[in-house]
Amino acid sequence: MSARTEGNDQSAGSLADMGAERALLASASRGTPEQIANMLVAVKEELFFLPLHQVAWRVIRENLEAAIPWDWTIFKGKLRRLDVAESDAESLADEMARLVPAAAMWRHYAEQVEDYHVRRGMDQIARESLVLVHNKKEKAAVHLSAIEGRYFELHANRGRGEMKHISAFAAEALENFKESAKRKGKVSGGIATGFTDIDRLNIKGIRNKHLWCFGAPPGGGKTLFLMKLLYNIASGAHDYTAIKSEWDQDPIPAALFSLEMDGAELAERELVRLSRVNLNTLQRGMENREELEKLGAAALSLKQPRLFIEPTFNISVQELRIRARYAVAKHGVRVIGVDYAQLLYSDTKGAKMNKTTGQEEVSRGLKQLAQELAIPVLVLVQVQREAFKGRPHLGNIADSAQYCKDADVVAMLSPWDAKYAMGGPAAEERYAPQDADDDEHDVLGENEDMNFLACDFVKTRGFGGTSGKAPLKIRWDREFYDLRSTCDRMFDPQGRNVQR
């Protein structure tokens, strides 16, 4: 086998760094056991440009995994047995021996090698794209999906994990505990929701890379809940009214991808909530001057929060990931909401042939979105009306369970029911929306419990064992499309830790 040189291939000069590849190979011959273990995790054979370097890394990996001490004679002998020309094996071994890179620099060289590998992949996809542009046998949308898939595949192969000694992770965890101690009970490590009830239950906040799913039957308040949560995050609004110093979170840019409701409908609700003017009054044109002034003030106040809404219908999870990445790049978005999961689909061939496969790919795509962008993703899931019958659990989302398969946190929303703590049979009778798609538009029920929303966390990761506790009770002002916590502070100085 003869090595490709920079002179023989023009692309090698611009899309490969031969020096970094050789230095990385040489670093493997001098690394400590921990550095070598990390190299085996982070460095893959396909990252190298030259076939000779790929074979060399294969030999080095085999030797390291077998704990064979480094020996140049053994190294060159194995290269020759893999059909590498003797002159090439001798030349590479001599170059590696002359290089004296610090073993600690291996990560720097690995990043350079991976960077050029990604560039070569982008170049290959771009070339294939040009071919597809002129292929008119298929629709452009089909070609676009294929190209998007290639880019996602390329991106997914980046950012692999790294092996560390457990003490390194313990030190990181200890720093988190110290930070919590400094903040003295405030939300730390994640994003506070502004709902006191939720924040005191989940003191770590909504963490980056986490996927949260909120399930609710039709009319269960899910869109209203997500909008209020995103508004709190984007504006710095909160229910910490007793001691405002408990809240110290700056506004964080947030985005909602609405697959069901138009942006104007969502804005209507926000105007009603902020102005406290009844929607029926506005729709009938019966508002007075004072109410018009309140509406104007509410509209002005909506210019302050960095809350972005993109109404988008009939969209695949693959396209959603592209749009979300654009939102992060253009608007600096740090939290993403999706309303709701069942309206997403996967455009892969397997998903089109099997419904369950499609649901799994949507769930996996949403989790990958959170991990790729390193931000939280909050997703609504519509569940069966049987969730009203008794306290909800994961079994209530039987036909939607795949959407929550990869979620870190799953919470069920429903009108409060005192008898069953949430969603009993009586609730189904008292609250039965006429239109399954017309969320929260129904009038108040006669029972006062209907003025509350129950939020029941049925699956939690990193909450500290909150799953299975009593559901949270949140005030639901149906007339003005508003939700408020029943508690106005994080901790009670008298030791009470119950909702009022």
N, C-alpha and C positions, 0 to 999 in steps of 0.2 A: 504494500500500500504506500503510495507516495503522497506527501503532504501538499496541500494547497497553499500557495504563498500569496502574499499581497499583490505581487506583480502579475500572477496568473488570473486573479479574479478582482476586477475593479471594485466590486461591492465590498470586498474584505476591508479595504482601506477606510471606507466611510461607515460601514455597519458591523465592524468587529474591532476589538482591541486585543491584538495578539499579545502585547506585553502584559496586559492584565490577566489573560488566560494562563500564560506561562507562570506569572508570579503566583497565581492562585494554586496552580499545581505544585509549585515549589513550597508554598506555605504548608501544604498538607504533609510534607516530609519533615517538618520541624515543629508542628503544633503540639500543644499539651493534650492530654486525654480529653479534657472538657472542650477545648477548641475543636478537636477532631470530631467529637460527638456532634457538635453544632454544625460542622461542615457537612457531615453525612446527612443531616436533616435538610439543610438549606441549599446545597449544591447538587444539581441534577446533571446527568450526562448531556442532555439535549441543550443545555445552556451554552455549551462551547460551540464555536463556529467551525474550527478545523476538525475533520474526522480523526486526525492524529491525536488531537487534544481530547476528543471524546473517548477514544480507546485508552488513552493514558489515564483519564479519570476513572474509567471502568476498572483498570488494573489497580489503581491506588485504593479505590473503594473496597475491592475484594481483599486486598492486603490488610486494610484497616479493620474491616469487619471480622477478619480471621485473626486479628491481633498479631500479625506477622511483623517483626521488627523491620525497620526500613533498611533496604539494601539495594544499591544501584544495580548490582549484577542480576539480582532476582527481578528487579523492575524491567531491565532491558530484555531479559530472557522471556518474560511473559509477553512483552510487546511483540517480540519476534514470533512467538507461538500464535499470536493473533494476526498473523500475516502482515505485520508492519515491516517494511524494508529495513535491513540492518543499518543502513546509512541514516535513515530517518530516526530510528531508535537511538543510535549513538548521538546524533545531533541534538535531539530533544533532551536526552539525559545530561549532555554537557551543558546545554543552556540552563536547565533547571539547577544544576550544581553550581554554575557561576552566579546565579541570582541568589542574593542573601536577603530576602524580604523578612521583615519581622513577622512572626507567626500571628501576632495580634492584629496585623493589617489584613488578614484574610477576608474579613467582612467587607472592607473597602474594595478589595479586588472582586469579591463576589458580586457586590452591587453593580460594579462597572460591567462585569460580564453579563449579568442579568439584564441591565439596561440595554445593551446592544442586542441581546436576544429578543427583547420585546420590540425593539426598533425593526429587527429583521422580520418579525411576525407581522408588524403593521405594514411593512413594505410589501410582504407577500399578499396580505389581504387587500391592499390597495390595487395591486396588479390584477388580482382575481375580480375585484369590483369593476375594473375597466372592461374586462371581458364580459361580465354579466350585463353591463350597461348596453352593450350592443346585441345581447341575446334577447330577441323579441318573441321567442317561443313561449316564455312565461311572463306573467304580469310583473311589473316593477316591484309591487309589494312583496311578492314571493322572494325576489332577489334581495330586497332590503332586509327581510327577516333572516335570510341566510347569512348576509354580511354582519348583521347585528349579532347573530349567534357566534360567529367567529371571533368578533371583538370581545364578547363576554367570556368566551372560552380562554382567550388570551389573558384577559384581566384576572380570571379566577385562578390562574396558575401562578399568580404573583403573591407576594406577602405570606409565604409559608411560615409556619410556627418555628420556634427555636427551642431546643432542649436546654433546660437550665437545671441546676441543682435545686432541690426543694427549698433550701435555705434562702435562695434568691426570691422565690415567690413569697416565702414567709416574711421577708423584710418588706416586700411591697404591701402585704396585708397589714403588717404592723404600722406602716406609715399611714394607711387608711384609718386605722383605729386612732392614731394620734391626731389625725385631722378631725375625726369625729369628736374627740375630746376637746379640741380647740373651739369647735363650733357649738359645743355645749347643747346638744339636742336638736340643733337645726339640721335641715336636710344637707347631707354631704355625700359626695361621690357621684351624684346624678342630678337630674333636673327635677325641681319641685313642681307639683301640679297646680298649686294655689288652692286646692281643696284641702282644708286642714285635716279632715277625716282621713283622706287617703295618705297625706304626707306623714301623719303621726303613725299610721300603720306601716308605711314603707319609708322609713327614715333615710334609706339610701337613695331615694329618688328614682327617676327613670334613667337607667344607665345607657350609655352609648353601646351600640351593637345589639341592643335587646329588641325583641319583637314582642309587642303587647297586642293581645286580641281582646276586644270587648264584644261579647255576644248579647243579643237582645232579640225578642220576638218583634214582629212588625208593630210599630207604634210604641216600642219599649223605651224610647228616649235616647237611642244610641247616637243619632246625628247631633242632637242637641248637646249631649254630653261631650262628644269629641270637639265640637265647635267651641264650647266653653273652656275646655281644657287647653286647646291650642291658643285661644284668645288670652287666657291667663299667662301662658308661657311667653307669648309674643309681646304682651303689653306690661307684664309685671303685676297684673291684677291678682288679688288673693283674698282669702277670707280670714286672714290673721288680724282681725279688727281689734281684739282686746289688747294685745301688745304688738304693735307694728314692727318693733325692732326684731321680732322673731323672723321676719321676712327680710332677706337681704340679697335676693336674686335679681340681677339685671334682666331686662327684656331680652329674649332669645328669638331670633328669626325662625318662623315656623311656616309650613306649607301644607295645604289640604288638597288632595286630588279627589274631587267629587265626581263619582261615576254615576250618581243618581240624580242629585239636585243641581239646578242651575245656580250660578254664582249670585244672581240677583235675588233669588229666593233666600239664600243663606244670609245675604246682606240685609234683607227685609227683617229677618229675625233679630239680627244684631241691632238694627235701628230701634226695633220695638223694645228689646231688652234694655238698651242704654237710655232710651228716652222715657220709658215707662208709659208709652201711649198704646192703647189697645189696638190690635191689628184690625179688628172689625170696624172700628171707628175710622181708621185710615182707608180701608178698602171702600167704605161707603162715602168717603169724602166729607165726613162730618166733624173733622178736627177743627178746633178753634185756634186763635192766634197763638195762645200760650203753648199749645201742643205743637204747632208748627215750629215755634222757636226751639222747643225741646228736640224736635227732629233735626233741625239744623245744627244744633250743638252736638247731637249724637253723631251726625255725619262728619263733622269736623274732628271729633275725637277718634273716629276710625282711621284717620290719616296717621295717627301716632304709632300704633302697633305694627310691627313688621310681620304681618300675617298675610300670606299670599294664597290665593285660591285658583286652582285650575280645573274648571269643569271639563271633564273629558269622558266621552262615552265610547263603549265598544272598543276597549283597549286591552292589549295583551300585557302580561306581567313583564315580558321582555321590553316592550316599548315603555312601560312605566319606569323601569330602571333607567332607561336613557333619559327620560324627562326629569326624573328625580336628580340624576347627576347634573343635568343642566341647571336645575333650580339651586342646587348647592353651589355650583360654580358662579352663577349670575347673581343670586340674592343672598348667598351666605347662609342658606337654610341649615338649621341644626336639629330640627325635629320634623318628621313627615307623618301626616295622617292620610289614611285611605278609607273612603266610604263608598262601597263596602266590598269585601273579598269575593262574594259570589258573582259580582259583575266583572271580575277579571277572568281572563282565560289564558291558556298557554298555546302558542301557535306551533308547537312541535308536532311531528307526525304522530308520536305515541299518544299525546294528549288528545288529539282529534279522534283517535280510535277508541279511547277508554276514558270515561268520565273521572274515575278515581285517580288515574294517572295525571289527568289534567289538574285536579285539585291538589295533589301532592306537589306538582311542579309550581303551582301558584304559591303554595306555602313555602316551598324551598326558595323560590325566587324572592319572596318578601324578606325572608331571613338573610339571604345573600345580599339583598339591598342594604339592610342594616349593617351587615359586616363590612361590605365594600366601602360604604361611605362613613363608617364609624359613627353613626348617629342612631337615635332611637326611631323605630317605625311603629306607629300606632294604627291598628287595623280594626275596622268594624266587621262583624260577622252576623248575618241574620240567622236566627235559630228558629226551631219549630215553636208553635204556640204552646206546646205541652210544657215549655219551660215555666208557664204560669202555674202548673199543677204541682204544688209542693216546692221545697227549696231546690233551686237548680243545681245541676252537677254536670260533669262532662258528658254523661249519657244523654243529656237533653240536646246535644248538638250532633246527634248520630249521623245525619246526612251532611253535616258541615265539619265533622271532626278533623278531616284531612287539612282544612284550612288552618287549624290551630295546632297541627302536629309539631311544627317547628317553633312554636311560640314559647317565649320564656315566661310570660305571664298571661293567664286567661281570667277574665272577670265577666260575670253575668250581670246584666242590667235588667231591671223589671220594676213596674210599679210596686210599691211596698204593700205587703200583706201581713197584718199583725198576727194572724192565726198561725201561719206557716213561716213567719219571719220574712217570707218573700214569695210572691207569685202563687198563692193558693188558688183553689177552684173558684172561690168567691171573687178573686181579682179578675178572672176571665169573664165572669158575668158582668161585673161592674165596668170593666174597661175592655171594650171590644171594638177596635177601629173598623170603620166601614170600608176603608180602602187600605190594603196591606202596604201600599207604597206611600201613604200619606202620614208620615211620622208626626206625632205630637200635635196634630191639628184638632183633636177631639176636645170637647168641653169637659169641664171638671165633673168628676163623679160626685155622688152625694157623700160617700164615705171620706172622712178626712185623711185616711191613710193614702188616698190617691194623690195627696199633695206632697208625697215623698217618693224618691227613687231609691231603690235598693241596689247596692253595688256589692256583689259577692265574689270574692277572689277564690276561684276553684282550682287554680293551678298557679303556683308561684315558684320562682327560682331566685334565690338571693334575698328573700324577704325576712328570713329568720324564723320560718315556721308559722307564717300567718294563715296558710291555707287551712280551711276548716273552721276558722273563727266565725263569729257572728257577722252577718253582712252589714255593711255600712249603710247608714240612713242619711240621704241627702235631700234637702228641701227642694221641691219641684214647683216652681211658680209657673203654672201652665199658661196663665193669661199673658205673661210677658216673656215666655220662652227663656226662663232663667233657672239655674241650679245654684244652690248655695250650701255650704257646709252647715251642719248642725252645731259644730263646735267653732268657737272664734279664737282659740289659741291652741298651741301645740301641746302644752302641758299645764295641768291644773296644780297650783301651789298647795292645795289641800289634799293632793294625792288622788283625786278622782280621775279615773281614766275611762269615763263612759260618755256616750253621746247624750246631748240634752235635746 
